[in-house]
Amino acid sequence: MPRSGFFQDLLGSVFERSKVLRSINDNRPIDELCAALLSNRGEVSARKIGTALLARYERLDTDQKAAFFTYLNDNLDVDVATIQAAAQAYGEDQSPANLQTLLRASEPKRQILLRRLNQVSDATGRIVSMRRDLLAMLRDKPVLRRSDLDFEHLLSSWFNRGFLVLRQISWETPANILEKIIEYEAVHAINDWSDLRGRLEPEDRRCFAFFHPSMPDEPLVFVEVALTRGIPESIQSVLSKTRPSQSSDDANTAVFYSISNCQAGLRGISFGNSLIKQVVDDLSVALPNLKTFVTLSPVPGFAKWLKQAAIDNPDHPGRQLFGPEPDQELAEQLAAYYLAKVKRDDAAPVDPVARFHLGNGAQLHAILTAADQSTKGKQQSLGVMVNYLYRLSRVEANHQAFAENGTVALSSSVSGLAQKAEKLIAQSEPASLDEDDASKQRPANG
């Protein structure tokens, strides 16, 4: 499968940068390389130092990398006193020169370091890998989040939507990219090449991915789409190897059944929302017969929430769902309640997939029980899946209401299910004692 045809237009958008060999020999300690890169003004010299620094970093073990990030955190931080002086000067005289001084003072040196590192050819992907290492350390070393804020700030700029390129992934895509699709699929595992072929080659299947010109061999996020007549009721029917192939001209529904982020180092930098909206727009033009755009989504936090609710309240109706034959009607109601009513402290839904789609402007359209009979599906959601509906005329209004007020867009059927569950849960709660009852419960003094 030829590579050049697939990437010709993608690589054509890359600004040509002269190559610098990775094997530059510079034996200075890594902190001295950082200092040299920060002090150097020459572009060629900076590339050589940056090349040596990246190569040195990639040879470090885990403890040495932790020491490197601690150096960035502590030694290349902002100077608070300098910022205060610059802010005071700008407050007294809001001249362009004083503003420039303030902006320079408020920028951590590690941001400057990372930007200069990015002058090295192929550095962007290596900096993404560097951040992946940093993210893995944050649980044990939360103070390093200060440095991560700078990585996140720069990567958000380097990977904004204007730089991303949408490409369809097909069976004709180069094998090195197809291998990444198999590797990065995070929702419904692709077992082998035959399994992948079944998701890409049929006429009623599509796959789209975002790429960045600086990382042309690495998909950033991809979505798998099934073209169907009507909305399917389970992932089993979508992925069945014996299903009849649907003509794309006869399909009226596009089902987004898997969205996978590929780069751990880009966590927190969202591409999926732009990807879905772009694919909806493109499919609407290419296949005007498509009238419905809907997901078939997992509910990854449902079982965990039910178990905790049952621990907190032994009479919670969710306890009934962990028996050998769970009540599917009850599961449907409680799943609707969980997605529509259970919120974090910031008023956003607890479920991460719900936050993603509702934040994109989708509507919580339907709850599907026994829709994922895989081991993973049963463990995380008792087999429940969800349809989020992308109605183009309502996406912007739904997004605005969700962003401003936390309003969850619900279909009437899901709203009714959530209300039924709310009544069941309220009935299971222990009755609160009124003042008279409480006084009877208090022990006598004596």
MARTI-41718 format. One record per atom (N, C-alpha, C, O): x, y, z. Coordinates in steps of 0.02 Angstrom, whole numbers, plus 50000, padded with zeros to 5 digits. Layout:
MARTI-41718
XYZ/...
***
This chain:
MARTI-41718
500424994150000/500005000050000/500445006250000/500805007350049/500445010349949/500895015949944/500765021249996/500195022650014/501305024050021/501245029150073/501195036150043/500835040350070/501545037449988/501605044249963/500925047349944/500805053249958/500485043349913/499845046149893/499425048349951/499085053449947/499455044650006/499045046150065/499285052550099/498875056450123/499935053650101/500195059250139/500445065150097/500705069950124/500355064750031/500625069949989/500365076850008/500755081550018/499695077550014/499425084050031/499535085850103/499585091750121/499565080650147/499695082050218/500395084850227/500485089950260/500885081450199/501575083650207/501715090050170/502175093750187/501315091550118/501415097650081/501285103850122/501515109250105/500905103050178/500745108750220/501275109950274/501215114750313/501785105750277/502305106450328/502825111450306/503065111150249/502995116050350/503545120650335/504195116750336/504355113450385/504575117250281/505185113350275/505715115850324/505895121650325/505945111150365/506475112850412/507065108250398/506985102250388/507655111050398/508245106950384/508345101850438/508215103150497/508565095950418/508645090450464/509285091350506/509805093450481/509235089650569/509815089650613/509875082550641/509385079750665/510465079750637/510555072850658/510425072050732/510635076150773/510085066550750/509965065050820/510605063250857/510635063750919/511115061050821/511705058150853/512235063250871/512815061450883/512045069750875/512535074850895/512795073050964/512405071651010/513455073150971/513775070951034/513915077051077/514355081051062/513535077751131/513645083251179/513565080151248/513015078351268/514115079651283/514115075951346/513965080151407/514035077851464/513765086251397/513585090451455/512975087551491/512545084451459/512935088451558/512335086351594/511715089651565/511765095051535/511135086551575/510525088951542/510325095851566/510045099751528/510465097551630/510305104251653/510745109451620/510515115051608/511375107751605/511805112351569/511575113151497/511635118651468/511325107851467/511045108451399/510445113051399/510345116951353/510025112451451/509445116951456/509665124251462/509405128651427/510165125551505/510415132351513/510715134951448/510625140751430/511075130651412/511375132651349/510845134251297/510915139151259/510315130251295/509785131551246/509425138051262/509235141751216/509325139451326/508975145651345/509395151851330/509125157151316/510055151251334/510495157051324/510685158051251/510925163351233/510585152851210/510815153251140/510305156851097/509715155351101/510535161351055/510095165151010/510145162850938/509695164250898/510665159250921/510745157050852/510305151050836/510285146250874/509955151250779/509475145950763/509815139250752/509595134150777/510365139250713/510715132950698/511005129950762/510925123950774/511335134050802/511615131550865/511065129050911/511145123950945/510505132650913/509945130550956/509685123750934/509505119550976/509655122550869/509425116050845/509895110450867/509685105050886/510535111850863/511025106750882/510975105150957/510975099350977/510915110450997/510855109351069/510195105751084/510175101151125/509655107951052/509005104751063/509005097451043/508715093251076/509345095950987/509395088950965/509755084751017/509545079251033/510315087351043/510685083751095/510265082951158/510295077751191/509885088151176/509475087951237/508925082651231/508825078751278/508585082551175/508055077551166/508335070451167/508045065951197/508895069451134/509205062851133/509415060751203/509335054951222/509685065551242/509895064051310/509285062151352/509305057251389/508745066051346/508135064651385/507885057551371/507695053951417/507885055651308/507595049151289/508015043251314/507785037551312/508615044651337/509035039251366/508975038851442/509255034351473/508615043551473/508555043551545/508095038051569/507625036051534/508225035451630/507755030751660/507215034651697/507225040851697/506755031151727/506175034451758/506365039351812/506105044951814/506835037351856/507045041851910/507395047951883/507295053551908/507795047051832/508155052651802/507665057451767/507755063551770/507145054751736/506635059051705/506265062951759/506105068851750/506125059751815/505795063351870/506235069051894/505975074551909/506885067951899/507345073251919/507355078951868/507395084751886/507315077151804/507295082251751/506675086551758/506715092651752/506095083451769/505475087351775/505485091651839/505205097051841/505805089151892/505885093151952/506315099251939/506185104651965/506835098251898/507265103951878/506845109151839/506895115151852/506435106851791/506005111551755/505545115151803/505445121151797/505265111451850/504765114151896/505055119551942/504745124751953/505645118051968/505925122452020/506415127651993/506415133352016/506825125751944/507355130151921/507145134551862/507445139851850/506625132451825/506415136251767/505705139051776/505325139751728/505545140651838/504895143551854/504925151151846/505455153951829/504365154451857/504365161751854/504695164651916/504745161351968/504925170951911/505185174651967/504635179251992/504465184251960/504355177552050/503765181152075/503925188552088/503525192852072/504515189852116/504695196852131/504745200952067/504535206752066/505015197952014/505075201451950/504395202951921/504275208351893/503935198151927/503255199051902/502915204751941/502585209051911/502995204752007/502675209952047/502925216852028/502535221652022/503575217452017/503865223951999/503615226051930/503455231951919/503595221251884/503365222851816/502625224651816/502415229151780/502225221251857/501515222751860/501395229651890/500965233351866/501785231451940/501715238051970/501905243451920/501565248651915/502455242351883/502665247251833/502135248051779/502005253651756/501835242551758/501315242951706/500685246351734/500335249851698/500535245151798/499955248351828/500035255951831/499555259651825/500655258151840/500795265351844/500845268551775/500675274351765/501085264551726/501175267151658/501035261551609/501465257251598/500445261551579/500245256051535/500525257151464/500155257551415/501165257551462/501505258351397/501635251551366/501665246551401/501705251251300/501875244951267/502515241751295/502555235651302/503005245851310/503635243151336/503525239851404/503795234451416/503145243051448/503005240051514/502585233651508/502685228851545/502125233751461/501725227651450/502175221951425/502105216251448/502625223451380/503075218351354/503515215551410/503635209551414/503755219951454/504155217651511/503745213151557/504005208051580/503115214951569/502685210751611/502555203951580/502585198851615/502415203951515/502285197551481/502895193051483/502835186951494/503475195851473/504085191751475/504215189151545/504415183351553/504095193251595/504215191151663/503735185651685/503925181251724/503125185751659/502615180851680/502655174251642/502275169651657/503115173751595/503185167451558/503735163151589/504315165351592/503575157151613/504085152851642/504625151151590/504485150451531/505245150551614/505795148951569/505695142151536/505955140951481/505335137651569/505235130951539/504805131451476/504865127351430/504355136551472/503985137451410/504455139551353/504395137151297/504915143951369/505405146051318/505825140051297/505965139251238/506015135951345/506415129951330/506045125351282/506325123051233/505405124151296/505025119551254/504935122351184/504955118551135/504825128851178/504755131751112/505405131151072/505395129851011/505965132051105/506605131451070/506745124151053/507035122651000/506545119651096/506605112551080/506205110851017/506425106750976/505635114051009/505205112550952/505485114950886/505185113650833/506045118550887/506375120350825/506725114350792/506875114450733/506845109250832/507165103250806/506685099450762/506095098750779/506925097050705/506495093050661/506245086950698/506625083650734/505605085350691/505245079750723/505195080450799/505045075650834/505315086550826/505295087450898/504585087250926/504495085250984/504085089250887/503405089850915/503165083250944/502915083051001/503225077950906/503015071450931/503415069150991/503155065751035/504045071050993/504475069051049/504295072951112/504355070451168/504075079251103/503845083151161/503175080351186/503055080351246/502755078051141/502135074651162/502295068551204/501975067251255/502795064651183/503005058851222/503295060951289/503185057451339/503645066451290/503925069051353/503355070651401/503395069051461/502825073751376/502255075351420/501905068851444/501655068651500/501885063751402/501605057351424/501975054851486/501665052551533/502645055451485/503035053351544/502865057651604/502805055151660/502785064251593/502625068751648/501945067151678/501875066951739/501445065951636/500775064351661/500775058151705/500405057751753/501195053351687/501225047151727/501505048251797/501425044051841/501825053951808/502135055451873/501705059751917/501855060551976/501165062651890/500795067751927/500445065051989/500365068652038/500235058751986/499885056052045/500345055852106/500145057652161/500975053852096/501445053552151/501785060252164/502015061552220/501815064552113/502155071052120/501685076552093/501835079452041/501145077952128/500655082852101/500945089752092/500675093652053/501495091452127/501785098052120/502045099152048/502105104952027/502185093752012/502415094351943/501875096851896/502005098151838/501265097451921/500725100151880/500885107251856/500635109451804/501305110851894/501505117551872/501855117151804/501715121051759/502305112351797/502635111451732/502155108851680/502195110851621/501695104551700/501225101751652/500785107251623/500575106751565/500625112351662/500225117951635/500575121151576/500235123451529/501235121451577/501595124451521/501585119851460/501505122151404/501675113351472/501605108551416/500915109151386/500845109451325/500405109151428/499715109451403/499585115851365/499255115751312/499835121351390/499735127851357/500035127751287/499705129851239/500645125451281/500985125451216/500675120451168/500575121951109/500545114451192/500265109251149/499565111151125/499365109451069/499185114751167/498525117051145/498585121851087/498155121951042/499115125851086/499235130451031/499475126750969/499245127950913/499945122150979/500235118450922/499735113750890/499785112150831/499245111350929/498765106450904/498055109350900/497565105650907/497995115850888/497325118550882/497025116350815/497375113950770/496365117150809/495995114350752/496275116750684/496245113050635/496545122750683/496795125450619/497375121550591/497495121850530/497745117850633/498315114050609/498135106750593/498535103250563/497545104550613/497375097550606/497105096050536/496765100150506/497255090050512/497045087950446/496615081750453/496825076850484/496005081950426/495555076150429/495685071650369/495715073950312/495765065150382/495865060350329/495425054150341/495335051950398/495155051450288/494795045150295/495295039450296/495765039250257/495185034850342/495595028750347/495215023250310/494635021850326/495545020050262/495225014650225/495705008650223/496255008950250/495475003350191/495894997450186/496504998850142/496984994950142/496485004250104/497045006150061/497545010750096/498065012450068/497395012650157/497855016850196/498495013050210/498475007050218/499075016450212/499715013050226/499685008650288/499355010350338/500035003050285/499994998050338/500235000850405/499974998850457/500725005350405/500975007950469/500425011950505/500415012150566/499975015150467/499425018750499/498895013850523/498615014650577/498755008750482/498255003750503/498475000150567/498054998550609/499114998950574/499364995950635/499215000250696/499054997750750/499265006850686/499115011450741/498365011250759/498185011750817/497935010550709/497215010150722/497065004050765/496665004450812/497374998450749/497274992450790/497524993650861/497194991950909/498114996650866/498434997750932/498035002550975/497955001451035/497785007950945/497485013250984/496725012450996/496445016151036/496405007850962/495685006850973/495555005551047/495805000651075/495165009951078/495085009751151/494395007851173/494285006751233/493915007251128/493225005951148/493024998651133/492804995151178/493104996551071/492944989651052/493564986751017/493714988450959/493914982551052/494564980051030/494534977150959/494064973550942/495044978650920/495134975650853/495614969850862/496194970950880/495384963850851/495774957850869/496324956250820/496854953750840/496224957550756/496724955650706/496584959550641/496134963750639/496984958150590/496914961650526/496244960250493/495944964650461/496004954150501/495354952450473/494794956550506/494334958950472/494844957350571/494364961350608/494384968650584/493874971850575/494994971250575/495064978050551/494774978850481/494434983750466/494894973950439/494644974350370/493874974750370/493584978350329/493564971150416/492834971250421/492564978050443/491984979550431/492994982150474/492774988750496/492934994250444/492674999850450/493354992650395/493564997850348/493334996650277/493175001450241/493314990350255/493214988950184/492494989150161/492364991550105/492004986850200/491314986650175/491054993650157/491284998650184/490584993850111/490305000150087/489955004050142/489915010250138/489705000550192/489325003950245/489765005550306/489495006450361/490425005950297/490875007550352/491315013450333/491535014050276/491455017750381/491905023350372/492335024050435/492135022150490/492925026850425/493365028450481/493735034950463/493995035550408/493745039650509/494065046050498/494545047650555/494405045750613/495095050950540/495585052650591/495855059650580/495885062050523/496055062750635/496425069050631/497175067550633/497405063350672/497545071050591/498275070750592/498545077850600/498205082750587/499175078150623/499535084550627/500125084150580/500475079050579/500265089450542/500815089150494/501485087350524/501915084450489/501595088950588/502235087350619/502275080050642/502815077650660/501705076450641/501685069450661/501275065550610/500765062650627/501495065450547/501075062550494/500955055050499/500495052450468/501365051550538/501275044350546/500845042550607/500735036650620/500615047550643/500265046350705/499565049350705/499505055450706/499035045250702/498365048050711/498295050850781/498555048050829/497935056450787/497825059550852/497185056950885/497175055550945/496665056250845/496025053550868/495675050950806/495745053750752/495295045550814/494915042950756/494225040650779/494115038850837/493765040750731/493085038650744/492875033450692/493035034150633/492535028350715/492275023050671/491525024150662/491165025550711/491285023550601/490595025150584/490285019250547/490585016350502/489665017650566/489265012650530/488685016350496/488345020450527/488575014850432/488005017650395/487445012450395/487545006850372/486865014250422/486335009350434/485655012150412/485575018050397/485165007650412/484455009550406/484175009450476/484075004050505/484055015250504/483815015650573/484385015050622/484965013750603/484225015950686/484725015750739/484795008650765/484295005750788/485395005650763/485474998850788/485384998550864/485495003550899/485194992750889/485044992150960/485604989051001/485554988451062/486154987150968/486704984151005/487344984650965/487334985250904/487904984451000/488554984450966/488664977650934/489044977050885/488344972450959/488424965850928/488174965950856/488494962950812/487624969250844/487354969450776/487804973650730/487854972250670/488124978750757/488564983050717/489194979350697/489424979850640/489484975550744/490124972350731/490064965050707/490574961750696/489454962550699/489364955650678/489694954350610/489594958150563/490074949050606/490414947350543/489934944150492/490104943550434/489344942250515/488854939150470/488294944050450/487824942050416/488344950250471/487824955050454/487824956350379/488354956050348/487254957650349/487224959450278/487494966550268/487344970950308/487884967550215/488164974150201/487614978850176/487184976950137/487634984950200/487134990050183/487414994750130/487974997250137/487054995850077/487265000750027/487275007750058/486795009750092/487815011450047/487855018150076/487305022650049/487105027350083/487065021349988/486525025449960/485855023949992/485405028149991/485785018050021/485155016250053/485145017950128/484615017950159/485725019450155/485755020950227/485445027750241/485475032350200/485135028250300/484855034750321/485135037050388/484945042350413/485585032950417/485855034350483/486605033250485/486845028250459/486965037950514/487685037150527/487775036050602/487575040150643/488065030350619/488145028450690/488885028950708/489295025250681/489045033350754/489735034050780/489805029150838/489565030450893/490135023550825/490135018350876/490805017550913/490845013550960/491315021250893/491945020950930/492345027250917/492465029050859/492565030550969/493005036450964/493595035151010/493515033951069/494195035350981/494795033651019/495315039151014/495515041050959/495535041751072/496105046251074/496745042151072/496785036951106/497225044351034/497805040151021/498435042151059/498855037851072/498495048351078/499125050851107/499025052551180/498705057551197/499305048451224/499235049751296/499535056351315/499305059551363/500045058651279/500365064951295/499945071051277/500125076651295/499395069951243/498945075551225/498295075351266/497785078151247/498325071951323/497735071551367/497535078551388/497955082751405/496875079851387/496625086351406/496585091251349/496335096851357/496845089251290/496815093451231/496325090051184/496485085151152/495715092651181/495165089151150/495155089951075/495165095551049/495125084251039/495035084250967/494375081150947/494105082450893/494105076850992/493525072950974/492915077050956/492545075150910/492815082650990/492225086750974/492275089650904/491785089550867/492865092150886/492965094750818/492915089150767/492645090150712/493165083250784/493155077650737/492445075750720/492275075050661/492015074750770/491325072650757/490955077850715/490615076150667/491025084250734/490675089450697/490905089750625/490505090850579/491565088950614/491825089150546/491575083150506/491395083950447/491575077250536/491335071250502/490595071750486/490385069850432/490205074450533/489485075450519/489395079950459/488995078550414/489775085450457/489725090050401/489915086650335/489575087450285/490475083050336/490715079850274/490235074450250/490095073950190/489985070250296/489525064950276/488865067950250/488565065150204/488655073450280/488025076650257/488075078850184/487595078450147/488675081150165/488775083250096/488865077250050/488565077049996/489265072450071/489415066650028/488815062050020/488715059149967/488415061250074/487845056650072/487225060350098/487045059550156/486905064250055/486325068150078/485735063850100/485265066450131/485755057450086/485225052950109/485265051750185/484795049250214/485835053450216/485905052550289/485515058050325/485635063950314/485045055950366/484615060750402/484735060650477/484565065450512/485025055250503/485125054550575/485855053250590/486175049050558/486125057050637/486825056250659/486805054850734/486605059050774/487025048950752/486915046650820/487515042350842/487845039350800/487645042150907/488175037850932/487885031450959/487285030950972/488305026550966/488165020551005/488725020251056/489255017551043/488595023151114/489125024651162/489105020351224/488575018251247/489695018951253/489725015451317/489525020051374/489485026151366/489405017051432/489245020751493/489745018451546/489565014551590/490365020651542/490905017451580/490845017951656/491135013851691/490475022851682/490435023451755/489805020751786/489715021451847/489365017751747/488705015851773/488745010651828/488455011551882/489085005151816/489114999751865/489465002051929/489255000351984/489985006051922/490355008551980/489895012952022/489895012452084/489495017251990/489035021552027/488505017352063/488345018752120/488235012352029/487725008052060/487995004652122/487655004252174/488605002052118/488894998452175/488985003252234/488835001452291/489225009252221/489315014052275/488645016152304/488575016952365/488145017152261/487485019152285/487185013752330/486865015252380/487305007352312/487055001752352/487415001252419/487124999252469/488065003152420/488435003252483/488165008752528/488075007752588/488035014452498/487795020152538/487085019052563/486895021552616/486685015352524/485985014152542/485805006852526/485675005252468/485795002552576/485654995352564/484984994052530/484874988652502/484534998952532/483874998052500/483845001052430/483315001252399/484405003352405/484415006552339/484175001452286/484394995752287/483745003552240/483494998752190/484034995852145/483934990552115/484604999152141/485144996652099/485414989952122/485724986352082/485324988252185/485564981752211/485254975952172/485564970652165/484654977052146/484314971652110/484644969952043/484514964752014/485074974352018/485364973351952/485984969051952/486254967351899/486214967052011/486814962952014/486674955552025/487124951652040/486044953652016/485864946652019/485974943151952/486194946351904/485824936651948/485934932851886/485504935151828/485704934551771/484904937751842/484454940051789/484204947051805/483644947851830/484614952251791/484424959051809/483804961351771/483694959451714/483414965451803/482814968351774/483014973651723/483284978851741/482894972251659/483134976851606/482754983451608/483044988651592/482134983351626/481754989651630/482034994051686/482075000151678/482214991051742/482504994751797/483194997451777/483375003151793/483574993351742/484234995551719/484175001651673/484575006251676/483675001551630/483555007051584/483395013451623/483655018851607/482975012851673/482785018751712/483375021551752/483475027651753/483745017151785/484295019551826/484865022351784/485205027151805/484975019551725/485485022351680/485285029351658/485705033851655/484645030451643/484405037051624/484505042051681/484725047651671/484355039751742/484455044151801/485195045751810/485375051451822/485615040651805/486345041651814/486615046751765/487005051151784/486425046251702/486695050651651/486395057751655/486735062651640/485765058151674/485425064651673/485475068451739/485455074551740/485545064751795/485475067951860/486095067751905/486185072051948/486525062851895/487105062051939/487655066651915/487925065751860/487835071551956/488305076751935/488915077151981/488905074852039/489445079951953/490035081551993/489915088152030/489375091252025/490415090352068/490355096652105/490275102552058/489975107652077/490545101951997/490485107551950/489845107151908/489785110851859/489385102851927/488725102051895/488755098551828/488255098151793/489335095851809/489395091851748/489245084551764/489365082451820/488995080651716/488855073651729/489475069851753/490035071351732/489375065051796/489925060951820/490225056851764/490835055851761/489805054451719/490035049951667/490455053851615/490215058851588/491075051551600/491505055351554/491255055451482/491335060451448/490955050051460/490695049951391/490095054651385/490015058051334/489685054851437/489115059551437/489365066751434/489105070851397/489885068351474/490165075151473/490405077051403/490295082651380/490715072251371/490995073651304/490445075251254/490455080451222/489955070851247/489445071751195/488955077351212/488765081151169/488755077751275/488295083151294/488645089951287/488335094851267/489285090151303/489665096251294/489745098151221/489845104051206/489695093251176/489725094651105/489055097151077/489025099351020/488535096751117/487875098951093/487415093251073/486895094451042/487605087051090/487165081451073/486595080951124/486625083951178/486095077151106/485525075751150/485565068451174/485705063951135/485445067451239/485385060651265/484725057751239/484185059551263/484775053251190/484195051451150/483865044951172/483255044651175/484255039851189/483955033351206/484445029251248/485045029951242/484155024951292/484535020251332/484405013351304/483835011351294/484945009551292/484885002851263/485164997751312/485754997851328/484744993151335/484974987951380/485194981851340/484984980951283/485624977851371/485914971851338/486224973651271/486224969551224/486484979651266/486764981951202/487504980451194/487764980751138/487844978951249/488554977051246/488654970951290/488724971551351/488674965151259/488724958851296/489444956451304/489554950851326/489924960751288/490624958951299/490764958951374/490384961851413/491314955851393/491504955751464/491604962851490/491374964551545/491934967051450/492044973951470/491384977651477/491284981451524/490924976651429/490284980051431/489874978251492/489554982551522/489884971851510/489504969751569/489814972451633/489464974351680/490484972651635/490824974951696/490714982451708/490614984451765/490744986451654/490724993751666/490014996651664/489895001851693/489554993151630/488884996251624/488314991151625/487754992951608/488454984951645/487944979751647/487634978751578/487054976851571/488034980251526/487804979251457/487424985151428/487224984951370/487334990551467/486954996351442/487385000551395/487975001551408/487085003051341/487385007951297/486895013651286/486315013151306/487125018951255/486735025051248/486785027751177/487305027151145/486235030751154/486255034751093/486275042151111/485835044551146/486775045651087/486795052951089/486645055351018/486985053450970/486135059551011/485905061850946/486205068650929/486145073450968/486525069050871/486785075450846/486295078250795/486325076650735/485835082350819/485355085550775/485655092350757/485705096850799/485845093250694/486225099050673/485895105650691/486235110450709/485235105850688/484885112150703/484885113850777/484735119450795/485065108950820/485045110050892/485725109750926/485775111350986/486235107850890/486895106850921/487145113050957/487355112651015/487105118750924/487385124850954/486985126951016/487285128851067/486325126651013/485915128551070/486025123751129/486065125851186/486065117251114/486195112351167/486865113551200/486935113351261/487375114751159/488045116051185/488035122251230/488335122151284/487695127451209/487685133651248/487335132651315/487575135051366/486775129151314/486415127951376/486815123551424/486795124551485/487165118751397/487575114251439/488165118151468/488315117551528/488495122251427/489075125951450/488895131151502/489265132151550/488335134451494/488145139951539/487795137651602/487925140251656/487355132651595/486935130651652/486985123351671/486665121151718/487385119451634/487425112251647/486795108651625/486675103051647/486395111751582/485765108751559/485905102751514/486255103351464/485625096951531/485695090851492/485115090351443/484535089951465/485255090351379/484735089551329/484495082351328/484885077751316/483845081351341/483555074651347/482985073751298/482605078451285/482915067751271/482305066151235/481755065151286/481895064051345/481135065451265/480575064551312/480585057651343/480395056851401/480785052651304/480785045751331/481305045051387/481175041951438/481915047751376/482435047351427/482235051351489/482365049351546/481925057151478/481705061251534/481205057351577/481235057651638/480745053851544/480245049851581/480575044251621/480375042851677/481065040951591/481415035551626/481785038251687/481765035151740/482105044051680/482475046951736/482005048751793/482175047951852/481415051251777/480935053151828/480685047051867/480605047251927/480575041551831/480355035351865/480895032851913/480745030851969/481525033151890/482065030951934/482135035551994/482275033152049/482035041951984/482105046652039/481595045052094/481755045552153/480985043252075/480475041452124/480665035052161/480575034552222/480925030152125/481135023852157/481695025152207/481695022352262/482175029252188/482735030752233/482495034452294/482715033152350/482035039352284/481765043152340/481405038552389/481455039552450/481035033652364/480665029052407/481135024552447/480955022152501/481745023452420/482215018952454/482625022552508/482935019352550/482615029352505/483015033152554/482705032552623/482095032552630/483125031952675/482855031752744/482475038152759/482715043552743/481905037552789/481505043452806/481865047552859/482125044752908/481895054152850/482215058452899/481765059352960/481155059452953/482065059953017/481675060753079/481445067953087/481835072553077/480805068953105/480595075753121/480795077253193/481065072953228/480665083253216/480915085453281/480625081153338/480975079353385/479965079453333/479665075453386/479975068553388/480135065953442/480055065553328/480345058853327/481065059053352/481285054553387/481425064353332/482125064853352/482185065353428/482635062453458/481715069053459/481755069753532/481635063153566/481915061753619/481215058853535/481085052353564/481695047853559/481795043353599/482125049153507/482695044953496/483275046953540/483735042953551/483285053153568/483855055453607/483835052153676/483295051653706/484415049953701/484425046953768/484285052153822/484455057953813/483985050053878/483835054753933/484485056553969/484945052553972/484495062753995/485075064854034/485045061554104/484505060654131/485615060054132/485585057554200/486195053654218/486245051254274/
***
